Amino acid sequence: MRSQRLAVYAFAAALVSLMAGPAIADDERGASNASLKGKYRFSINKSCTDTATGALVHIYFIGVTTYDGNGGATTTDRGMILFPLSNSFLTFEEKGDSTYEVKRNGSFIEEGTFTGTDGTVVTGVKTVGQIDAQGSVLTYGAAIPPVLETLSNSAGPFSFRFCGQSGTAVRIR
């Protein structure tokens, strides 16, 4: 009798485990990219060092990124590049296409390519971020370890740089 009761308990435990397994597996996959969807206005400060010359530049951006909820994003921004040693600056406008992945804890990684109105292309741009609990504020930071960004124009690559950045974004729609 005791062995029959143990067999029933074992069967019941196995049945519960089978039913709970898919729920646990769903939870372990992470948050859906749908948790990052909508238009966000941002401000980012970025400092970069050219790998060949060691020259330092500071870049200030403002713009709007639209996250599609499926892992794709488009950005339109403008900014200013400051060259500290020469006390000079350049202004720019650019558009970018990115992909992103949201983690279970609300953090995300975004990677993309940006093309300026002057034809300059920046590849290898990688940002890490965090979504607040309400999904209305994003904080941005640099990837650690840093990722090499490449600046190119129609003649080919002309600069390789490592950058650090920080910024915030607020949902506007």
C-alpha positions in Angstrom: 0.0 0.0 0.0 2.8 2.4 0.9 4.5 1.8 -2.4 1.3 2.6 -4.3 0.9 5.9 -2.3 4.5 6.8 -3.1 3.9 6.1 -6.8 0.8 8.4 -6.8 2.8 11.2 -5.1 5.7 10.8 -7.6 3.2 10.9 -10.5 1.5 14.0 -9.1 4.9 15.7 -8.6 6.0 14.9 -12.1 2.7 16.2 -13.5 3.1 19.5 -11.6 6.7 19.8 -12.8 5.6 19.3 -16.4 3.0 22.1 -16.1 5.4 24.5 -14.3 8.3 23.9 -16.7 7.0 26.1 -19.6 6.1 28.9 -17.2 9.6 29.0 -15.8 11.1 28.7 -19.3 9.0 31.7 -20.4 10.2 33.7 -17.4 13.9 32.9 -18.2 13.8 34.2 -21.7 13.8 37.8 -20.5 11.6 40.8 -21.0 10.0 41.3 -24.3 11.4 44.0 -26.6 7.8 45.3 -26.5 8.6 46.9 -23.1 10.6 49.5 -25.1 8.2 51.1 -27.6 7.4 54.7 -28.5 9.2 58.0 -29.1 11.8 59.2 -26.6 13.5 62.7 -26.7 17.1 62.3 -25.5 20.2 64.3 -24.5 23.6 62.5 -24.6 27.1 63.6 -23.8 29.9 61.6 -25.3 33.7 61.7 -25.1 35.8 59.9 -27.6 39.5 59.2 -28.1 40.9 58.6 -31.6 43.0 55.4 -31.5 45.6 56.7 -34.0 46.2 60.3 -32.7 45.0 60.1 -29.1 42.9 63.3 -29.9 40.0 63.8 -27.6 36.6 65.1 -28.7 33.4 65.9 -26.7 30.1 65.3 -28.5 26.7 66.6 -27.4 23.6 65.2 -28.9 19.9 66.0 -28.7 17.2 64.1 -30.7 14.4 61.6 -30.9 14.6 57.8 -31.0 11.5 55.7 -32.0 11.6 52.2 -30.6 9.3 49.8 -32.5 8.7 47.3 -29.7 10.2 44.5 -31.9 13.9 45.3 -31.5 14.3 48.0 -34.1 14.9 51.7 -33.6 15.3 54.8 -35.7 17.0 58.0 -34.5 17.2 61.6 -35.8 19.6 63.9 -33.9 21.8 66.9 -34.2 24.8 67.9 -32.2 28.0 69.6 -31.7 31.6 68.2 -31.6 34.1 70.1 -29.5 37.8 69.8 -30.1 39.4 70.8 -26.8 43.0 71.4 -28.0 42.0 73.7 -30.8 39.0 75.4 -29.1 37.0 74.7 -32.2 33.7 72.9 -32.9 31.6 71.4 -35.7 27.8 71.0 -35.8 26.1 68.0 -37.4 22.8 66.3 -38.1 22.4 62.6 -38.6 20.0 59.7 -38.8 20.5 56.2 -37.4 19.1 52.7 -37.5 19.6 50.4 -34.5 18.7 47.1 -33.1 18.0 46.6 -29.4 17.4 43.8 -26.9 15.7 44.2 -23.6 16.8 42.1 -20.7 14.6 40.7 -17.9 15.8 43.4 -15.4 14.8 46.3 -17.7 18.3 46.9 -19.0 18.8 47.0 -22.8 21.6 47.0 -25.3 21.3 49.0 -28.5 23.7 48.8 -31.5 23.5 50.9 -34.7 24.9 52.8 -37.6 24.4 56.6 -38.1 24.7 58.6 -41.3 25.3 62.3 -41.2 23.9 64.8 -43.7 27.5 65.4 -44.9 27.8 61.6 -45.8 29.9 60.6 -42.7 28.9 57.2 -41.5 29.6 56.0 -37.9 29.5 52.2 -37.4 29.9 50.1 -34.3 27.9 52.4 -32.0 26.8 50.5 -28.9 24.9 51.8 -26.0 23.6 50.2 -22.8 20.6 51.5 -21.0 18.0 51.0 -18.4 14.2 51.5 -18.6 12.5 52.9 -15.5 9.6 50.9 -13.9 7.0 53.0 -15.7 8.7 52.8 -19.1 8.8 56.6 -19.4 12.5 57.4 -18.7 15.6 55.8 -20.2 19.2 56.2 -18.9 22.0 55.6 -21.3 25.6 54.6 -20.7 28.7 53.4 -22.5 29.4 49.7 -23.2 32.1 48.3 -20.9 34.5 47.3 -22.2 34.3 50.0 -24.9 33.5 49.1 -28.5 35.5 50.5 -31.4 33.5 53.0 -33.5 34.5 53.6 -37.1 34.0 56.9 -38.9 33.9 56.7 -42.7 33.1 58.8 -45.8 33.0 58.1 -49.5 36.9 57.7 -49.4 36.7 55.0 -46.7 37.4 54.8 -43.0 39.2 57.9 -41.6 39.0 57.5 -37.8 38.7 54.8 -35.2 37.7 55.8 -31.7 36.7 54.5 -28.3 33.9 56.5 -26.5 32.2 56.8 -23.2 28.8 58.4 -22.8 25.9 59.1 -20.5 22.5 60.5 -21.1 18.8 60.3 -20.5 15.6 60.1 -22.6 12.0 60.9 -21.8 9.0 59.2 -23.5 7.1 61.8 -25.5 4.6 59.3 -27.2 
